[in-house]
Amino acid sequence: MQGKSRLWAASGNFLSALILIALSCHASAESTDASKSIATGNGLLSATAGMVSGFTITAKDESGVRRTSGGDEFIVELEGTRSISASVTDSLDGTYDVSYTPTKSGNYEASVKLARSGGLSGQYFENVWFFYTPVKTVINPTINLDWGEGPVTDMGQDYVSIRWQGKLKPLFPETHTFFISSDDGAKLWVDNVLMIDRWDSSCNETSATIALKPHVFYNIKLEYKEVTGNAYIRLSWQTHSTPKEIIPASQLYYESQIKQSPFSLMVYPNVAYGPRCWAAGEGLALATAGTSAQLTLQANDIYDNERGEGGDLFSVRVYPPSSIEVGIQGRPVHAVVVDETDSSYISEYTTYKSGNNTLYATLLTGGGVGATYYSDDMFSNPQKSEEGVSTVQSLSFDGTTSHSLPSEGNFSVRYVGFLGPEADDVYTFTWVSSGNGGAVRVWVDNMILINQWDSSTVTGSGTIDLRATYYYDLKVEYKFEKTSSIDPSGSLRWKYSDVAQTVIGSSSLFLGQDVMDIPSLVSVLPAGTCASKSIVTPQTLGETDSLALSTAGHQAEFTITARDLYGNLRLVGGERFKVRLTGVDSLAGVVEDLQTDPGSYRVIFT
């Protein structure tokens, strides 16, 4: 009896093993079910323009059991402000890594589909306009259909239409010729391009060509309508290596959405990028002395997406005539920039010098200044540029290692950026070095404050009035001639009010990028004529002039030059000056508007 029990137990174990093996084989034989497969990951919710985003697809069978092997073909497409095809990598364990890099911000829908070879999905309509819900949807392995005069749909043989959609996967990198023959009309799209359009007539075989890559999925759509009479349609292709044939089912794919697909997601703009930001408004080209002028700034990222929110920093400066072109020092007028919190900024300035002024609008990024290093002391052989690294987060260094240059020989470095004062005050800037500190020049707001270019003085300083509202151009040039074992050293420091002298830190230093189409030339017109600023120039008569001495009965004259309140020449005529001489007698002078010298007036009296 005991032996029989053991026999039954052994038989039971053997049977269980067989059942487990059978179940295992059955499970592994089940194919992937799109409706049970899922996608997870942050890339289904949001992404940032220009940055790789992604998520994971997990393939499951119809029982909801995760697949443990690869081999499926999933297609991920994002539709929104731009169409994006994502990359799908098979991990060979039933999961698939999806990655995509959007460049245009906005709302998108991500369709995640399982693609299977074997034909195209056809939607059949009982009208020729694709109205209403299709009466049936089937997978047609090939498009080689001939209904004769029989029914095309279950109930209709005339005035019906069919739309086939799916993917096409070529085998060879060749130019493909597509052929359609139909009765009645047909249209064919490949890769979203309308290739053949014979919608309003029977399509005696018509062809079109397109270059396609191998093993790449292309969208394909075919529309067909039958009006009356015979009904048939054939879709063929031909390449250099493939004779003309009906496109085989193995190269046609139909698609099924996975669970919860399509997914809605948002692509956000990247950080602001100066060369893609822009400025607009009359104040870019025209202004009047003493009268405020305006312009608008728009913050965009590198892909031309509007940022959509505020928080960026801009500096707008207007330089007086010739201060930029010929190197004449002259502090610019700084504009007020108001953040509208929607990525647009209103800038307003008032300048007082007529003529061609130069306007700069610059996007600022905090954390340091840019530096260009040269392997000589003449700024002629640039070696490298650095932005935002530790060596330029403050203008302070000790030893050549901080410059990433060889420890032997001469070198020079040019720092360029912007300075953000901490308070409204008069600032004293000081360059401090030890030993053979090299030579240095420092400019702030287009004014040279420290100039030790032809000497090796250990310290040098200069003062300037700055306001915390604005950001100021900063340029430092430093050169070092190796004449001893002493390493170069130096630091730029500032002091104001009761604040002790300190090295200028990264929180007060900014990199700058000019916005698109900047600099801009602004024609500043003089203001209206101001009598108290206009000048009189007498006619010279030997050692005297016409305003000091004249002879009775003889004509005398002088010139009036019209100026505005700010001393700018008016340079236009049309003013009405009245001149009256009083004394022993009283007489009026004749005022002549000089057309040859606009803004000047000749006054004659006898």
C-alpha positions in Angstrom: 0.0 0.0 0.0 2.8 2.3 0.8 4.5 1.6 -2.5 1.3 2.3 -4.3 1.0 5.7 -2.6 4.5 6.5 -3.6 3.6 5.5 -7.2 0.6 7.8 -7.2 2.6 10.6 -5.8 5.3 10.2 -8.4 2.7 10.0 -11.1 1.0 13.1 -9.7 4.3 15.0 -9.7 5.0 13.9 -13.3 1.5 15.1 -14.3 2.0 18.4 -12.6 5.3 18.9 -14.4 3.6 18.1 -17.7 0.9 20.6 -16.9 3.4 23.3 -16.0 5.4 22.6 -19.1 2.2 22.9 -21.2 1.2 26.1 -19.5 4.6 27.5 -20.0 4.6 26.7 -23.7 1.1 28.1 -24.0 2.2 31.3 -22.3 5.3 31.8 -24.4 3.3 31.1 -27.5 0.9 34.0 -26.8 1.7 37.0 -28.8 1.8 40.6 -27.6 -1.6 42.3 -27.2 -1.4 46.0 -27.8 -4.5 46.7 -25.7 -2.8 45.1 -22.7 0.6 46.6 -23.2 1.5 49.7 -21.2 3.9 52.7 -21.3 5.3 54.4 -18.2 7.8 57.3 -17.6 8.0 61.1 -17.3 8.4 61.5 -21.0 4.7 60.7 -21.3 3.8 63.8 -19.3 6.3 66.5 -20.3 9.6 67.3 -22.0 11.9 70.3 -22.6 12.8 71.6 -26.1 16.2 70.4 -27.1 16.5 67.8 -24.4 16.2 64.0 -24.7 13.1 62.7 -23.0 11.7 59.2 -22.9 9.6 56.4 -21.4 9.3 52.6 -21.4 6.9 50.3 -23.2 6.1 47.0 -21.4 4.7 44.4 -23.8 2.0 42.1 -22.4 0.0 39.2 -23.8 -3.8 39.0 -24.0 -3.9 37.7 -20.4 -2.0 40.8 -19.2 1.1 38.8 -18.5 4.4 40.6 -19.2 6.3 39.3 -22.2 9.9 38.2 -21.4 11.3 38.4 -24.9 11.6 41.1 -27.5 11.0 41.1 -31.2 7.9 43.3 -31.4 7.8 46.5 -33.4 6.4 49.5 -31.6 6.0 52.9 -33.4 5.9 56.1 -31.3 4.8 59.3 -33.0 4.2 62.7 -31.5 1.9 65.2 -33.1 1.7 68.8 -32.1 3.3 72.0 -33.2 5.7 69.6 -35.1 5.6 65.9 -36.0 8.2 63.8 -34.1 9.2 60.2 -34.7 10.6 58.7 -31.5 13.4 56.1 -31.4 12.4 52.7 -29.9 15.1 50.3 -28.6 14.2 46.7 -28.0 15.7 45.6 -24.6 14.9 41.9 -25.5 13.2 41.3 -22.2 9.7 42.5 -23.1 10.4 46.1 -22.6 11.3 48.9 -25.1 13.1 52.1 -24.4 11.6 55.1 -26.1 13.5 58.4 -26.6 12.7 61.6 -28.5 14.1 65.1 -28.6 11.5 67.8 -29.3 12.5 71.3 -30.5 9.1 73.1 -30.6 7.2 73.8 -27.4 3.5 73.2 -27.1 0.9 70.5 -26.6 1.5 67.1 -28.1 -0.3 63.8 -28.5 2.0 60.7 -28.3 0.6 57.7 -30.1 2.2 54.4 -29.1 1.3 51.7 -31.5 2.2 48.0 -32.0 2.9 47.4 -35.7 2.4 44.0 -37.3 3.2 43.0 -40.9 0.4 41.5 -42.9 -1.4 44.3 -44.7 -3.1 47.7 -44.2 -6.1 48.6 -42.1 -9.1 49.4 -44.4 -12.1 51.4 -43.4 -15.1 50.9 -45.6 -17.8 53.7 -46.0 -21.1 53.6 -47.7 -20.6 57.0 -49.3 -17.9 58.6 -51.4 -17.0 61.3 -48.8 -15.8 59.2 -45.9 -18.7 60.5 -43.8 -20.0 58.9 -40.7 -18.7 55.7 -39.0 -17.2 53.1 -41.3 -19.4 50.1 -41.9 -16.5 47.8 -41.4 -12.8 47.8 -40.7 -10.7 44.9 -42.0 -7.0 44.1 -42.6 -6.4 43.7 -46.3 -3.1 41.8 -46.8 -2.5 43.4 -50.2 -4.3 46.0 -52.3 -5.2 43.9 -55.3 -9.0 43.9 -55.2 -11.5 43.4 -57.9 -15.2 43.4 -57.1 -16.5 43.6 -60.7 -20.0 44.9 -60.5 -20.6 43.1 -57.2 -20.9 44.6 -53.7 -17.8 46.4 -52.3 -19.3 46.6 -48.8 -21.8 44.3 -47.3 -24.7 46.4 -48.5 -23.2 48.7 -51.2 -21.7 48.3 -54.6 -21.9 51.9 -55.9 -21.1 55.3 -54.2 -18.8 53.7 -51.6 -15.3 54.6 -50.5 -12.4 52.9 -48.7 -9.4 54.4 -46.7 -6.4 52.2 -46.1 -3.8 53.3 -43.6 -0.7 51.9 -42.0 3.1 51.7 -42.5 5.3 50.8 -45.4 8.8 49.2 -44.7 11.1 49.1 -47.7 13.9 46.6 -48.0 16.4 48.6 -50.1 17.8 52.1 -50.2 16.4 52.9 -53.7 14.0 55.1 -55.6 10.6 53.4 -55.5 8.0 53.8 -58.2 4.4 53.3 -57.0 1.6 52.4 -59.5 -2.1 52.7 -59.0 -4.7 51.2 -61.3 -8.4 51.7 -60.3 -12.0 52.2 -61.2 -13.0 54.8 -60.0 -10.9 57.5 -58.3 -7.8 57.0 -56.0 -5.3 59.0 -54.0 -2.0 57.8 -52.6 0.2 59.4 -49.9 3.7 58.1 -49.0 5.6 59.6 -46.1 2.8 62.2 -45.8 3.4 63.4 -49.4 0.5 63.2 -51.9 2.1 61.1 -54.6 -0.9 60.3 -56.9 -4.2 62.2 -57.2 -6.7 60.7 -59.7 -9.8 61.3 -57.6 -12.2 62.7 -60.2 -11.6 60.1 -62.9 -10.9 56.4 -63.4 -7.2 55.8 -62.7 -5.7 54.1 -65.7 -2.4 53.1 -64.3 -0.7 56.1 -62.9 2.8 56.2 -61.2 5.0 58.4 -59.0 8.5 58.0 -57.6 10.1 58.7 -54.2 13.5 57.8 -52.6 13.1 55.7 -49.5 15.5 54.3 -46.9 15.6 50.6 -46.0 14.0 49.2 -42.8 12.4 52.5 -42.0 8.6 52.8 -41.4 6.9 55.3 -43.7 3.3 56.4 -43.4 1.1 55.2 -46.2 -2.5 56.1 -47.0 -4.6 55.1 -49.9 -8.1 56.4 -50.6 -10.5 54.9 -53.1 -14.0 55.6 -54.3 -16.4 53.6 -56.5 -19.2 55.5 -58.2 -20.9 53.1 -60.6 -20.0 50.1 -62.8 -16.9 48.0 -62.4 -14.9 48.3 -59.2 -11.3 47.4 -58.7 -8.0 48.8 -57.3 -4.4 47.6 -57.5 -1.3 49.1 -55.7 2.1 48.0 -57.0 5.7 49.1 -56.7 9.0 48.7 -58.6 12.7 49.5 -57.8 15.9 48.8 -59.6 16.3 45.5 -57.8 12.6 44.6 -57.5 10.5 43.9 -60.6 7.1 45.5 -60.7 4.8 43.6 -58.3 1.8 44.1 -56.0 3.2 45.4 -52.7 3.5 42.3 -50.6 1.8 41.9 -47.2 5.3 41.4 -45.6 6.1 45.1 -46.3 2.7 46.5 -45.2 2.0 47.0 -41.5 -1.2 47.7 -39.6 -1.1 49.4 -36.2 -2.9 49.0 -32.9 -2.8 51.6 -30.1 -1.5 50.3 -26.7 -3.4 50.8 -23.5 -4.3 54.5 -22.8 -2.6 55.7 -26.0 -2.6 58.4 -27.3 -1.0 60.3 -24.4 -1.2 64.0 -23.9 2.0 65.8 -23.0 3.5 69.3 -22.8 6.8 70.3 -24.3 8.2 73.3 -22.5 10.7 75.9 -23.9 14.3 75.8 -23.1 16.3 78.6 -21.4 16.5 81.9 -23.2 19.1 82.3 -25.9 20.2 85.8 -26.9 20.7 85.4 -30.6 17.1 84.1 -31.0 15.6 86.7 -28.8 14.4 89.8 -30.7 13.6 93.5 -30.3 10.9 95.5 -32.0 9.5 99.0 -31.9 10.2 102.5 -33.1 12.8 103.1 -30.4 15.1 100.7 -32.3 15.6 103.2 -35.1 14.2 106.6 -34.1 14.1 108.8 -31.1 14.0 112.5 -30.1 16.4 114.1 -27.7 14.8 114.5 -24.3 11.7 112.4 -25.2 11.3 108.8 -24.0 11.5 106.1 -26.7 10.3 102.5 -26.3 11.0 99.1 -27.7 9.8 95.6 -26.9 12.0 92.6 -26.2 10.9 89.0 -26.7 12.7 86.2 -24.9 13.0 83.0 -27.0 15.0 79.8 -26.6 17.5 78.5 -29.1 14.7 76.9 -31.1 12.7 80.1 -31.5 10.1 79.1 -28.9 8.7 82.0 -26.9 9.7 81.4 -23.3 6.1 82.1 -22.1 7.2 83.4 -18.7 9.3 86.2 -17.2 12.4 86.1 -15.1 15.1 86.7 -17.7 17.5 89.6 -17.5 18.1 92.1 -20.3 20.3 95.2 -20.5 19.5 97.9 -23.0 22.1 100.7 -23.6 22.2 103.6 -26.0 25.7 104.9 -26.8 26.2 108.4 -28.0 27.5 109.2 -31.5 31.1 107.9 -32.2 31.6 106.4 -28.8 31.6 102.9 -30.2 32.7 103.4 -33.8 36.0 105.3 -33.2 36.6 104.3 -29.6 35.8 107.6 -28.0 34.8 107.1 -24.4 31.3 108.0 -23.5 28.9 106.5 -21.0 25.7 105.1 -22.6 22.1 105.9 -21.6 20.7 102.9 -19.8 17.1 101.9 -20.5 14.6 100.8 -17.9 13.5 97.2 -18.7 10.1 96.1 -17.3 9.3 92.3 -17.1 5.7 91.7 -18.4 5.9 88.1 -17.0 4.9 86.6 -20.3 8.4 86.5 -21.8 8.0 90.0 -23.2 9.8 93.0 -21.8 9.1 96.7 -22.3 12.2 98.9 -22.5 12.2 102.7 -22.3 15.0 105.1 -22.5 15.6 108.9 -22.9 18.7 110.1 -24.7 19.9 113.6 -25.1 22.6 113.6 -27.8 21.2 113.9 -31.4 22.8 112.0 -34.3 23.4 108.4 -34.9 23.3 106.6 -31.6 24.0 102.9 -31.2 21.6 100.7 -29.3 22.6 97.4 -27.7 20.1 94.9 -26.2 21.7 92.0 -24.4 20.4 88.9 -22.6 22.3 88.4 -19.3 23.1 85.1 -17.6 24.5 85.3 -14.0 27.4 83.4 -12.6 30.6 84.9 -14.1 32.1 86.5 -17.2 33.6 85.2 -20.4 37.4 84.9 -20.8 39.6 84.5 -23.9 43.1 83.4 -23.3 46.1 84.1 -25.5 49.5 82.4 -25.6 51.3 85.8 -26.1 51.0 89.2 -24.4 49.6 90.9 -27.5 46.1 89.3 -27.7 47.0 87.9 -31.1 47.0 84.1 -30.7 43.8 82.9 -28.9 44.1 79.6 -27.2 40.7 79.0 -25.6 37.5 80.6 -24.4 35.8 79.8 -21.1 32.5 80.8 -19.7 31.1 80.1 -16.3 34.0 77.9 -15.1 35.7 78.5 -11.8 38.5 80.6 -13.3 36.0 83.3 -14.4 33.4 83.2 -11.6 35.5 86.0 -10.1 38.2 88.1 -11.5 40.8 86.8 -9.2 43.7 84.4 -10.0 47.0 83.3 -8.6 49.4 81.3 -10.9 49.2 80.3 -14.5 47.3 77.1 -13.6 44.2 79.1 -13.0 44.4 80.1 -16.7 44.8 76.5 -18.0 48.0 77.7 -19.8 51.6 76.5 -19.7 53.5 77.8 -16.8 56.3 79.1 -19.1 56.2 82.1 -21.3 54.1 85.2 -21.8 50.3 85.3 -22.0 47.3 87.6 -22.0 43.6 87.3 -21.2 40.6 89.4 -21.9 37.5 89.2 -19.6 34.2 90.5 -21.0 30.8 90.6 -19.3 28.5 92.7 -17.2 28.5 94.0 -13.7 25.4 94.2 -11.5 25.9 96.8 -8.7 24.6 95.9 -5.2 23.4 99.5 -4.4 23.2 103.0 -5.8 26.5 104.5 -5.0 29.9 105.7 -6.0 32.1 102.6 -6.5 35.9 102.5 -6.2 37.4 99.7 -8.4 40.9 98.5 -7.5 43.2 96.1 -9.2 45.4 94.3 -6.6 48.4 92.1 -7.5 51.6 91.0 -5.8 55.1 91.1 -7.1 55.4 91.2 -10.9 51.6 91.5 -11.3 51.7 92.2 -15.0 49.8 95.0 -16.8 46.0 95.7 -16.6 43.3 97.9 -18.1 39.8 98.0 -16.7 36.7 99.5 -18.4 33.3 99.9 -16.7 30.3 101.3 -18.6 32.6 102.2 -21.6 34.9 104.3 -19.3 38.4 103.3 -18.6 38.9 103.3 -14.8 42.3 101.6 -14.4 45.1 101.9 -16.9 48.4 100.3 -15.9 49.2 99.1 -19.4 52.7 100.5 -19.5 53.7 99.9 -15.9 53.8 97.1 -13.4 52.3 99.1 -10.5 51.0 96.7 -7.8 47.7 98.5 -7.4 45.5 100.9 -9.4 42.1 102.3 -8.9 39.3 104.4 -10.3 35.8 105.6 -9.3 32.4 105.6 -11.0 28.8 106.3 -10.1 26.6 103.2 -10.6 22.9 102.3 -9.9 21.6 99.0 -8.8 18.8 99.2 -11.4 21.2 98.7 -14.3 23.8 96.3 -15.6 27.1 97.8 -16.8 29.6 96.6 -19.5 32.8 95.3 -17.9 36.0 94.6 -19.7 39.4 93.7 -18.2 42.6 93.2 -20.2 45.6 91.6 -18.5 49.0 90.7 -19.9 51.9 89.0 -18.3 55.6 89.0 -19.4 57.6 86.2 -17.8 60.7 87.9 -16.5 61.3 86.0 -13.3 60.1 83.0 -11.3 57.2 85.0 -9.9 53.8 83.8 -11.0 51.1 86.1 -12.2 48.4 87.2 -9.8 45.7 89.7 -9.6 42.1 90.5 -8.5 39.5 93.1 -9.3 37.9 94.5 -6.2 35.3 97.1 -5.4 34.3 99.3 -2.5 31.3 101.5 -1.9 29.9 103.4 1.1 30.8 101.6 4.3 31.2 98.2 2.6 34.8 97.0 2.9 36.8 96.4 -0.2 36.1 92.9 -1.6 36.7 90.7 -4.6 33.8 91.0 -7.1 31.9 87.7 -6.7 30.0 85.6 -9.3 26.6 86.9 -8.0 27.5 90.3 -9.4 29.0 89.1 -12.7 27.1 88.2 -15.9 27.6 86.8 -19.3 26.0 88.7 -22.2 24.5 87.7 -25.5 23.2 90.4 -27.9 19.7 89.8 -29.2 19.0 89.2 -32.9 19.9 92.1 -35.3 21.7 94.0 -32.6 23.4 96.5 -32.5 20.9 98.9 -34.0 21.5 102.4 -35.3 19.1 104.9 -33.7 18.6 108.2 -35.4 18.1 110.7 -32.6 16.5 113.9 -33.7 17.1 117.2 -31.9 14.3 118.6 -29.7 12.6 121.8 -30.4 14.5 125.1 -30.7 15.5 126.6 -27.3 16.2 130.4 -27.5 18.5 130.3 -24.4 20.7 127.5 -26.0 20.8 129.0 -29.5 23.9 131.1 -30.2 24.8 134.2 -32.1 28.0 134.5 -34.2 28.9 138.1 -35.2 30.6 139.0 -38.5 34.2 139.8 -37.9 35.4 143.3 -39.0 39.1 143.5 -38.3 39.6 143.5 -34.6 35.9 144.1 -33.9 32.7 142.4 -34.8 29.3 143.4 -36.0 27.7 143.1 -32.6 30.2 145.5 -31.0 30.7 148.1 -33.8 28.9 149.1 -37.0 28.8 152.2 -39.2 25.8 154.3 -39.8 24.4 153.8 -43.2 26.4 150.6 -43.7 24.9 147.1 -43.7 26.0 144.8 -40.9 25.1 141.2 -40.2 25.5 138.3 -37.8 24.3 134.6 -37.7 22.0 132.8 -35.4 22.5 129.1 -34.9 19.4 127.3 -33.6 20.0 124.7 -30.8 17.7 122.6 -28.7 17.5 122.5 -24.9 20.3 120.0 -24.8 22.7 121.9 -27.0 22.1 119.9 -30.2 22.1 121.7 -33.5 18.6 121.9 -34.9 19.8 121.4 -38.5 16.4 122.4 -39.9 15.0 125.8 -40.8 11.6 127.3 -40.4 12.0 129.0 -37.0 10.8 132.6 -36.6 13.4 134.7 -34.9 12.8 138.4 -34.2 15.7 140.7 -34.0 15.4 144.3 -32.8 18.3 146.8 -32.1 17.5 149.5 -29.5 19.6 152.5 -28.4 19.6 156.0 -29.8 17.3 154.7 -32.4 15.3 151.5 -32.7 15.2 149.3 -35.7 14.4 145.7 -36.7 16.9 143.3 -38.3 16.0 141.3 -41.4 16.2 137.6 -40.6 17.0 135.3 -43.5 16.6 131.5 -43.2 19.8 130.0 -44.7 18.7 127.2 -47.0 22.3 126.2 -47.6 22.9 125.8 -43.9 19.7 124.5 -42.3 19.2 125.6 -38.7 21.3 128.8 -39.3 19.8 132.3 -39.9 21.5 135.4 -41.3 20.5 138.7 -39.7 21.0 142.0 -41.6 20.6 145.5 -40.3 21.6 149.0 -41.3 
